[in-house]
Amino acid sequence: MTPSTGVISGVRVSHDRASLDDVAAACHADEQEVVARLAEEPGVSEAFALQTCNRFEAYVVTDTPATGRAVLADFAPDIETHSVVEMAHEESLRHLLRVTAGLESIVLGEDQIIGQVRDAYKSAQERDAVGPMLEAALTKALHVGERARTETAINEGVVSIGSAAVTLAGEQVDLDGSTALVVGAGEMGTIAVNAFADAGVGTLVVANRSVERAKTVAGSVDIADARAVGLDALPTCLPRADVVITATGSEGYVLDADSLSDCSETLVVDIAQPRDVSPAVAVLDGVTVHDMAALESVTDRTRARRRAAAESVEAMVDREFENLLEQYKRKRADEVIAAMYEGAERMKERELQTALSQLDAHGLDDEQRAIVESMADALVSQLLAPPTKSLRDAAAEDDWTTINTALQLFDPEAAEPPAFVAEQLESTADD
């Protein structure tokens, strides 16, 4: 991955604007493949994608915002226009910080999202798709996410969709001594299993494609009657369950009307994305199905309890966002300064060689040559020290006109300013 001095563009489809079906339509089977496809697009130097049960987000780094918008417009899913949100550079940065801090989650302050961002970050790194721009943004986002959870109370109480699903179930079914079935032994299923254990269920069944994984999850809780089964055992387990939570990563429906036809007075909470439960189940008497939209009653109460903490996290995000922008500005100022020094070095070297050639005719020795070269270096350093400080100040103040003027003064051979300077100048002119 070569160094990048571009801008970040983003697109997202998430629960705040889109239906669960739209989010499902936007997501892809392989997150790494999304990153690989984006990174291969002409003009893209870095790429990142985040897919969870309630969001799809993609980010690219390009020389100009127009290029980034064009790439993401071609990549955006074919769903309702109002469900797709395009994000410019600063909006993308702030959104990444907010997502990782838990401010954009269905369950305010949920813990699961920070792990999902970290996994997506590692996944993009494995594809060699993360460079300086996204490295700084994602590192900062993870730092903010960790601070939010250690320095505030934003993750107290219900901390994930899995635990919210169990809370919802407990409001409609007496969980004490009941029989609970969790379909799926991934991260959300594991959280639901632990929440059921805390709620005092009498029997817990974990069904999963991999029975070994189901055994590991079932064995991790202190429930005397906890067992693991494969998905092929669901027809036997479902009629005996009082409450069922589905959280698989299956592409198709795991439960349909036939599989639930023998159930009576059974509550099913589907927190999978795509959905695990067929809409046809709604016609069955005695079977009540809730999806993630039904979790709003739980999440609203959680949000009310965490409002004060959320305000602290909002302020934290604001501060860290400004710090991130300053970090980018310092890097870009250093790039401009480096270009200025390169131009000065070329001029110095040209004039130094001319002078040394003339002095060599008079018998210049090695010590004298070293003195002349040292003097030339000192002159360049002293002459460039004041403009170096001025350029750093100009970058901090978004004074890109001054930066471009300095580049032209110190490097007149450069036909055009760097792409990011030209873009900032164009943006200023538009304003």
Buried (B, 14 or more C-beta within 10 A) or exposed (E): BEEBBBBBBBBBBBBEBBBBBBBBBBBBEEBBEBBBBBBEBEBBBBBBBBBBBBBBBBBBBBBBBBBBBBBBEEBBBEBBEEBBBBBBBBBBBBBBBBBBBBBBBBBBBBBBBBEBBBEBBEBBBEBEBBBBBBBBBBBBBBBBBBBBBEEBBBBEBBBBBBBBBBBBBBEEBEBEEBBBBBBBBBBBBBBBBBBBBEBEBBBBBBBBBEBEBBBBBBEBBEBEEBBBBEBEBBEEBBEEBBBBBBBBBBEEBBBBBEBBEEBEEBBBBBBBBBBBBBEEBEEBEEBBBBBBEBBEEBBEBBBEBBEEBBEBBBEBBEEBBEEBBEBBBEBBBBBBBEBBBEBBBEBBEEEBEEBBEEEEEEEBEEEBBEEBBEEBEEEBEEEBEEBBEBBBEBBEEEBBBBBBEBBBEBBEEEEEBBBBBBBBBBBEEEE
